[in-house]
């Protein structure tokens, strides 16, 4: 499960979320976050694990908040971006 609170404008679906918007994403949600305003800020809260299945119902991957954060930090480093100041707990 994912929860996002928009601090500034962004879109992931057919509509634009504006500052203060709240978005709940159940398992299986597929989208690409696009920022439509400069300096877009989004707060994400991930709970539990995301289990991905193939057409036959076999588990293909399992991710959670910790693994997602590791991937995000690795992508920042790979692109030469500074390590962001993120909160974890």
N, CA, C and O atoms as a MOPAC input file, in Angstrom:
PM7 MOZYME 1SCF
protein

 N      0.83700 1    -1.16300 1     0.00000 1
 C      0.00000 1     0.00000 1     0.00000 1
 C      0.89000 1     1.23500 1     0.00000 1
 O      1.90800 1     1.27600 1     0.69000 1
 N      0.51200 1     2.21300 1    -0.75500 1
 C      1.25300 1     3.46400 1    -0.77100 1
 C      0.33300 1     4.63300 1    -0.50000 1
 O     -0.82100 1     4.64200 1    -0.92800 1
 N      0.84200 1     5.60300 1     0.20200 1
 C      0.09900 1     6.83300 1     0.47700 1
 C      0.99400 1     7.98900 1     0.08000 1
 O      2.17300 1     8.01500 1     0.43400 1
 N      0.45000 1     8.93800 1    -0.64700 1
 C      1.22200 1    10.11700 1    -1.04700 1
 C      0.44900 1    11.37200 1    -0.67500 1
 O     -0.76100 1    11.45100 1    -0.88700 1
 N      1.13800 1    12.33300 1    -0.13100 1
 C      0.55200 1    13.64100 1     0.15000 1
 C      1.32000 1    14.65800 1    -0.67600 1
 O      2.53100 1    14.81200 1    -0.52400 1
 N      0.60500 1    15.34900 1    -1.55100 1
 C      1.23100 1    16.31900 1    -2.43300 1
 C      1.55000 1    17.59800 1    -1.66300 1
 O      0.70200 1    18.13700 1    -0.95300 1
 N      2.77000 1    18.06800 1    -1.81300 1
 C      3.14200 1    19.36200 1    -1.25600 1
 C      3.01300 1    20.43600 1    -2.33000 1
 O      2.73000 1    21.59400 1    -2.02400 1
 N      3.22300 1    20.04600 1    -3.60500 1
 C      3.03600 1    20.91700 1    -4.76300 1
 C      2.46900 1    20.05300 1    -5.87600 1
 O      2.23400 1    18.86600 1    -5.64600 1
 N      2.23800 1    20.58500 1    -7.07000 1
 C      1.55000 1    19.86600 1    -8.13500 1
 C      2.31600 1    18.70100 1    -8.72400 1
 O      3.51400 1    18.80200 1    -8.98800 1
 N      1.62100 1    17.59600 1    -8.93000 1
 C      2.17700 1    16.42600 1    -9.60200 1
 C      1.02000 1    15.59800 1   -10.13200 1
 O     -0.11400 1    15.72600 1    -9.67000 1
 N      1.31400 1    14.75200 1   -11.10300 1
 C      0.28500 1    13.88000 1   -11.64600 1
 C      0.83200 1    12.48500 1   -11.82900 1
 O      2.00700 1    12.31400 1   -12.15200 1
 N      0.00700 1    11.50300 1   -11.63000 1
 C      0.38200 1    10.11500 1   -11.86300 1
 C     -0.68000 1     9.42100 1   -12.71000 1
 O     -0.42800 1     8.36000 1   -13.28000 1
 N     -1.82900 1    10.00200 1   -12.78800 1
 C     -2.96700 1     9.40100 1   -13.46100 1
 C     -3.53600 1    10.38400 1   -14.47700 1
 O     -2.80800 1    11.22300 1   -15.00800 1
 N     -4.84300 1    10.28300 1   -14.74900 1
 C     -5.48400 1    11.15900 1   -15.73100 1
 C     -5.81800 1    12.53000 1   -15.14800 1
 O     -6.41300 1    13.35600 1   -15.84000 1
 N     -5.45900 1    12.78300 1   -13.92800 1
 C     -5.76700 1    14.04900 1   -13.26300 1
 C     -4.51200 1    14.56800 1   -12.58000 1
 O     -3.54200 1    13.83100 1   -12.40000 1
 N     -4.53700 1    15.82700 1   -12.20700 1
 C     -3.39400 1    16.45500 1   -11.54700 1
 C     -3.72500 1    16.63500 1   -10.07100 1
 O     -4.76300 1    17.19400 1    -9.71900 1
 N     -2.83900 1    16.15800 1    -9.22200 1
 C     -2.95400 1    16.40800 1    -7.79200 1
 C     -2.28400 1    17.73300 1    -7.48300 1
 O     -1.17600 1    17.99900 1    -7.94900 1
 N     -2.93900 1    18.54600 1    -6.71700 1
 C     -2.39100 1    19.84700 1    -6.33000 1
 C     -1.96200 1    19.82200 1    -4.87000 1
 O     -2.21000 1    18.85200 1    -4.15300 1
 N     -1.32500 1    20.88500 1    -4.44400 1
 C     -0.85400 1    20.98000 1    -3.05800 1
 C     -1.98800 1    20.61600 1    -2.10300 1
 O     -3.10100 1    21.12800 1    -2.21800 1
 N     -1.69000 1    19.73200 1    -1.17000 1
 C     -2.66700 1    19.29400 1    -0.18400 1
 C     -3.45400 1    18.06500 1    -0.60000 1
 O     -4.20900 1    17.52300 1     0.20700 1
 N     -3.29900 1    17.60600 1    -1.84700 1
 C     -4.01700 1    16.41700 1    -2.29500 1
 C     -3.53100 1    15.18400 1    -1.54800 1
 O     -2.37100 1    15.11400 1    -1.14000 1
 N     -4.40500 1    14.23000 1    -1.37300 1
 C     -4.09000 1    12.96400 1    -0.72400 1
 C     -4.38900 1    11.85700 1    -1.71400 1
 O     -5.45900 1    11.85200 1    -2.32200 1
 N     -3.47700 1    10.92400 1    -1.89100 1
 C     -3.63900 1     9.84900 1    -2.86000 1
 C     -3.35900 1     8.52400 1    -2.18700 1
 O     -2.30100 1     8.33700 1    -1.58700 1
 N     -4.30200 1     7.60400 1    -2.28300 1
 C     -4.12400 1     6.24600 1    -1.76300 1
 C     -3.93400 1     5.31800 1    -2.95900 1
 O     -4.72500 1     5.35100 1    -3.90100 1
 N     -2.90200 1     4.49900 1    -2.92800 1
 C     -2.63400 1     3.57500 1    -4.02200 1
 C     -2.65400 1     2.14400 1    -3.51300 1
 O     -1.75200 1     1.73700 1    -2.78100 1
 N     -3.66600 1     1.37800 1    -3.88700 1
 C     -3.68300 1    -0.03000 1    -3.48400 1
 C     -2.70000 1    -0.83700 1    -4.32000 1
 O     -2.20200 1    -0.36100 1    -5.33900 1
 N     -2.42800 1    -2.04600 1    -3.88800 1
 C     -1.54500 1    -2.93200 1    -4.64800 1
 C     -2.04500 1    -3.05400 1    -6.08000 1
 O     -3.25000 1    -3.09600 1    -6.32800 1
 N     -1.10700 1    -3.11000 1    -7.01700 1
 C     -1.45600 1    -3.24500 1    -8.42800 1
 C     -1.55500 1    -1.92600 1    -9.16100 1
 O     -1.76200 1    -1.91500 1   -10.37500 1
 N     -1.41400 1    -0.81700 1    -8.46000 1
 C     -1.45700 1     0.48900 1    -9.11500 1
 C     -0.23800 1     0.62700 1   -10.02400 1
 O      0.88500 1     0.33700 1    -9.61300 1
 N     -0.46200 1     1.06600 1   -11.24300 1
 C      0.62800 1     1.24500 1   -12.19500 1
 C      0.54900 1     2.66600 1   -12.73800 1
 O     -0.49100 1     3.09500 1   -13.23700 1
 N      1.66300 1     3.39100 1   -12.63500 1
 C      1.68300 1     4.77200 1   -13.10100 1
 C      3.11300 1     5.27800 1   -13.11400 1
 O      4.02900 1     4.60500 1   -12.64300 1
 N      3.29000 1     6.46500 1   -13.65600 1
 C      4.57400 1     7.15100 1   -13.62500 1
 C      4.33500 1     8.54200 1   -13.06700 1
 O      3.52600 1     9.29900 1   -13.60400 1
 N      5.03000 1     8.88100 1   -12.00000 1
 C      4.89600 1    10.20200 1   -11.39600 1
 C      5.50300 1    11.24700 1   -12.32100 1
 O      6.65900 1    11.12600 1   -12.72800 1
 N      4.73300 1    12.26400 1   -12.64900 1
 C      5.21200 1    13.37400 1   -13.46500 1
 C      5.01100 1    14.66200 1   -12.68300 1
 O      3.91900 1    14.91700 1   -12.17600 1
 N      6.04200 1    15.46300 1   -12.58300 1
 C      5.96200 1    16.73400 1   -11.86400 1
 C      5.59400 1    17.83000 1   -12.85000 1
 O      6.27100 1    18.02300 1   -13.86000 1
 N      4.51400 1    18.54600 1   -12.55000 1
 C      4.02700 1    19.58100 1   -13.46200 1
 C      4.33600 1    20.99100 1   -12.96300 1
 O      4.01400 1    21.97300 1   -13.63200 1
 N      4.95000 1    21.08800 1   -11.80900 1
 C      5.35500 1    22.37600 1   -11.25900 1
 C      6.81700 1    22.27800 1   -10.81700 1
 O      7.27500 1    21.21200 1   -10.40500 1
 N      7.53400 1    23.37700 1   -10.90300 1
 C      8.91400 1    23.40100 1   -10.42000 1
 C      8.94000 1    23.12000 1    -8.92100 1
 O      8.01400 1    23.47800 1    -8.19300 1
 N     10.00500 1    22.48000 1    -8.47900 1
 C     10.20900 1    22.18900 1    -7.05200 1
 C      9.06300 1    21.39100 1    -6.42700 1
 O      8.66900 1    21.63900 1    -5.28800 1
 N      8.54000 1    20.43700 1    -7.18500 1
 C      7.46700 1    19.58700 1    -6.67300 1
 C      7.95800 1    18.79300 1    -5.47900 1
 O      9.07100 1    18.26600 1    -5.49000 1
 N      7.13800 1    18.70900 1    -4.45900 1
 C      7.46300 1    17.94000 1    -3.25900 1
 C      6.31700 1    16.98800 1    -2.96900 1
 O      5.15400 1    17.38700 1    -2.91700 1
 N      6.66400 1    15.73000 1    -2.78100 1
 C      5.67100 1    14.70200 1    -2.47800 1
 C      6.19200 1    13.89000 1    -1.30900 1
 O      7.36900 1    13.53200 1    -1.27600 1
 N      5.33600 1    13.60100 1    -0.36000 1
 C      5.69900 1    12.75500 1     0.77200 1
 C      5.04500 1    11.39700 1     0.55300 1
 O      3.83200 1    11.30800 1     0.36100 1
 N      5.85600 1    10.33700 1     0.58200 1
 C      5.34300 1     8.98600 1     0.40300 1
 C      5.47100 1     8.20200 1     1.69200 1
 O      6.45400 1     8.33700 1     2.42100 1
 N      4.48400 1     7.39400 1     1.96400 1
 C      4.52000 1     6.47700 1     3.10000 1
 C      4.17600 1     5.09700 1     2.56400 1
 O      3.09000 1     4.89300 1     2.02100 1
 N      5.08700 1     4.15600 1     2.71000 1
 C      4.85800 1     2.79700 1     2.23400 1
 C      4.67700 1     1.87000 1     3.41800 1
 O      5.42500 1     1.93200 1     4.39400 1
 N      3.67100 1     1.00700 1     3.32000 1
 C      3.39500 1     0.04600 1     4.38100 1
 C      3.32800 1    -1.35000 1     3.79000 1
 O      2.68000 1    -1.56200 1     2.76500 1
 N      3.97900 1    -2.28400 1     4.41600 1
 C      3.91500 1    -3.66600 1     3.96300 1
 C      4.79300 1    -3.93700 1     2.76000 1
 O      5.64000 1    -3.12200 1     2.39300 1
 N      4.58500 1    -5.07400 1     2.16000 1
 C      5.36500 1    -5.49300 1     1.00000 1
 C      4.50900 1    -5.45300 1    -0.25300 1
 O      3.29400 1    -5.64100 1    -0.20300 1
 N      5.16600 1    -5.20400 1    -1.37800 1
 C      4.51200 1    -5.24900 1    -2.67900 1
 C      4.98600 1    -6.53200 1    -3.35400 1
 O      6.16900 1    -6.67400 1    -3.66400 1
 N      4.07000 1    -7.45700 1    -3.58000 1
 C      4.40900 1    -8.73700 1    -4.19300 1
 C      3.92600 1    -8.70600 1    -5.63400 1
 O      2.73400 1    -8.53500 1    -5.88900 1
 N      4.85100 1    -8.87300 1    -6.58100 1
 C      4.51900 1    -8.86400 1    -7.99800 1
 C      4.42300 1   -10.28700 1    -8.51500 1
 O      5.28500 1   -11.12200 1    -8.23800 1
 N      3.35500 1   -10.55700 1    -9.27500 1
 C      3.07600 1   -11.88900 1    -9.80200 1
 C      3.08800 1   -11.88000 1   -11.31800 1
 O      2.79600 1   -10.85800 1   -11.94100 1
 N      3.42700 1   -13.01900 1   -11.91600 1
 C      3.30400 1   -13.15100 1   -13.35900 1
 C      1.88400 1   -13.63500 1   -13.69800 1
 O      1.04800 1   -13.77800 1   -12.80500 1
 N      1.61800 1   -13.88000 1   -14.96600 1
 C      0.27800 1   -14.27800 1   -15.40200 1
 C     -0.18600 1   -15.58300 1   -14.77300 1
 O     -1.38500 1   -15.80700 1   -14.61000 1
 N      0.77400 1   -16.45200 1   -14.41600 1
 C      0.43500 1   -17.74800 1   -13.82200 1
 C      0.29500 1   -17.68400 1   -12.30200 1
 O      0.00600 1   -18.69500 1   -11.66200 1
 N      0.50000 1   -16.49400 1   -11.72100 1
 C      0.38300 1   -16.34300 1   -10.28200 1
 C      1.64800 1   -16.62400 1    -9.51300 1
 O      1.62000 1   -16.68800 1    -8.28400 1
 N      2.76700 1   -16.79400 1   -10.20900 1
 C      4.04500 1   -17.01900 1    -9.55100 1
 C      4.65200 1   -15.69900 1    -9.10100 1
 O      4.56100 1   -14.69600 1    -9.80900 1
 N      5.26600 1   -15.69600 1    -7.93700 1
 C      5.91800 1   -14.49000 1    -7.42700 1
 C      7.14900 1   -14.18700 1    -8.27100 1
 O      8.02100 1   -15.04100 1    -8.43600 1
 N      7.22000 1   -12.97100 1    -8.80300 1
 C      8.37700 1   -12.55800 1    -9.59600 1
 C      9.29300 1   -11.62600 1    -8.82300 1
 O     10.49200 1   -11.57700 1    -9.09600 1
 N      8.74800 1   -10.87900 1    -7.85700 1
 C      9.56900 1   -10.01200 1    -7.02200 1
 C      8.77800 1    -9.55300 1    -5.81200 1
 O      7.54700 1    -9.52800 1    -5.81700 1
 N      9.51500 1    -9.19300 1    -4.78000 1
 C      8.91900 1    -8.65100 1    -3.56300 1
 C      9.69400 1    -7.39800 1    -3.20200 1
 O     10.92100 1    -7.44100 1    -3.10500 1
 N      9.00400 1    -6.28200 1    -3.00000 1
 C      9.65500 1    -5.04400 1    -2.59200 1
 C      8.93900 1    -4.47700 1    -1.37400 1
 O      7.77900 1    -4.79300 1    -1.10800 1
 N      9.65400 1    -3.63700 1    -0.64800 1
 C      9.06600 1    -2.94000 1     0.49400 1
 C      9.69100 1    -1.55500 1     0.58000 1
 O     10.49100 1    -1.17800 1    -0.27700 1
 N      9.33700 1    -0.81200 1     1.58800 1
 C      9.83800 1     0.54900 1     1.74000 1
 C     11.35100 1     0.62800 1     1.81700 1
 O     11.95600 1     1.49900 1     1.19300 1
 N     11.97900 1    -0.27600 1     2.57900 1
 C     13.43200 1    -0.26300 1     2.71500 1
 C     14.14300 1    -0.52600 1     1.39600 1
 O     15.11700 1     0.15100 1     1.06700 1
 N     13.65900 1    -1.50700 1     0.64100 1
 C     14.26000 1    -1.82000 1    -0.65100 1
 C     14.04800 1    -0.67500 1    -1.64300 1
 O     14.94000 1    -0.35500 1    -2.42800 1
 N     12.86600 1    -0.06200 1    -1.60500 1
 C     12.59200 1     1.07600 1    -2.48000 1
 C     13.52100 1     2.23400 1    -2.17100 1
 O     14.01800 1     2.88700 1    -3.08800 1
 N     13.76800 1     2.50200 1    -0.88400 1
 C     14.68300 1     3.57300 1    -0.49600 1
 C     16.10600 1     3.26000 1    -0.96000 1
 O     16.79000 1     4.14500 1    -1.47300 1
 N     16.56100 1     2.02300 1    -0.78900 1
 C     17.89300 1     1.63500 1    -1.26000 1
 C     18.02800 1     1.87700 1    -2.76400 1
 O     19.03700 1     2.41400 1    -3.22100 1
 N     17.01900 1     1.48400 1    -3.52300 1
 C     17.03200 1     1.67600 1    -4.97400 1
 C     17.07700 1     3.16300 1    -5.32100 1
 O     17.84500 1     3.57800 1    -6.18900 1
 N     16.25700 1     3.96200 1    -4.64400 1
 C     16.20000 1     5.40600 1    -4.89400 1
 C     17.55900 1     6.05700 1    -4.63600 1
 O     18.03600 1     6.85100 1    -5.44700 1
 N     18.17300 1     5.72200 1    -3.51500 1
 C     19.47700 1     6.29700 1    -3.18000 1
 C     20.54800 1     5.86400 1    -4.18800 1
 O     21.41600 1     6.65900 1    -4.55000 1
 N     20.48800 1     4.61800 1    -4.63700 1
 C     21.44800 1     4.13000 1    -5.63300 1
 C     21.26400 1     4.86900 1    -6.96100 1
 O     22.24700 1     5.18500 1    -7.63000 1
 N     20.02300 1     5.14500 1    -7.34700 1
 C     19.76300 1     5.86900 1    -8.59200 1
 C     20.24400 1     7.32200 1    -8.48800 1
 O     20.75700 1     7.87700 1    -9.46000 1
 N     20.08000 1     7.93100 1    -7.31900 1
 C     20.59900 1     9.29100 1    -7.11500 1
 C     22.11500 1     9.30000 1    -7.29000 1
 O     22.66400 1    10.16400 1    -7.97500 1
 N     22.78500 1     8.33100 1    -6.66500 1
 C     24.24200 1     8.25200 1    -6.75500 1
 C     24.68700 1     8.00800 1    -8.19800 1
 O     25.63600 1     8.63100 1    -8.67500 1
 N     23.99900 1     7.10400 1    -8.88300 1
 C     24.35400 1     6.77800 1   -10.26200 1
 C     24.23800 1     8.00400 1   -11.17200 1
 O     25.01000 1     8.15000 1   -12.12000 1
 N     23.28100 1     8.88000 1   -10.88600 1
 C     23.07100 1    10.06300 1   -11.70900 1
 C     23.84700 1    11.27200 1   -11.20800 1
 O     23.68400 1    12.37500 1   -11.73100 1
 N     24.69500 1    11.07200 1   -10.19200 1
 C     25.51400 1    12.15900 1    -9.68000 1
 C     24.75000 1    13.16400 1    -8.84400 1
 O     25.20100 1    14.29600 1    -8.66500 1
 N     23.58600 1    12.75900 1    -8.32500 1
 C     22.79500 1    13.64900 1    -7.49200 1
 C     23.18700 1    13.47500 1    -6.03100 1
 O     23.56100 1    12.37500 1    -5.62300 1
 N     23.11000 1    14.54100 1    -5.23400 1
 C     23.45600 1    14.40800 1    -3.81000 1
 C     22.46400 1    13.50300 1    -3.08900 1
 O     21.30500 1    13.38500 1    -3.48700 1
 N     22.93400 1    12.87400 1    -2.03500 1
 C     22.04800 1    12.02500 1    -1.23900 1
 C     20.99300 1    12.92400 1    -0.58200 1
 O     21.33500 1    13.82300 1     0.18600 1
 N     19.72200 1    12.68100 1    -0.88200 1
 C     18.67500 1    13.53000 1    -0.31600 1
 C     18.49700 1    13.30000 1     1.17600 1
 O     18.79100 1    12.21900 1     1.68700 1
 N     18.02300 1    14.30500 1     1.85700 1
 C     17.74500 1    14.22500 1     3.28100 1
 C     16.34700 1    13.63200 1     3.43900 1
 O     15.35000 1    14.35000 1     3.36100 1
 N     16.27700 1    12.31900 1     3.66100 1
 C     14.99200 1    11.64100 1     3.78200 1
 C     14.79800 1    11.15200 1     5.21100 1
 O     15.76300 1    10.91300 1     5.93600 1
 N     13.54400 1    11.00800 1     5.60000 1
 C     13.20600 1    10.50800 1     6.92100 1
 C     12.82600 1     9.03800 1     6.81300 1
 O     12.06200 1     8.65300 1     5.92900 1
 N     13.34600 1     8.24000 1     7.69200 1
 C     12.95900 1     6.82700 1     7.76600 1
 C     12.70200 1     6.49300 1     9.21700 1
 O     13.23200 1     7.13900 1    10.12100 1
 N     11.90500 1     5.50500 1     9.42800 1
 C     11.63700 1     5.14100 1    10.81000 1
 C     10.84700 1     3.90800 1    10.94100 1
 O     10.54700 1     3.48300 1    12.05700 1

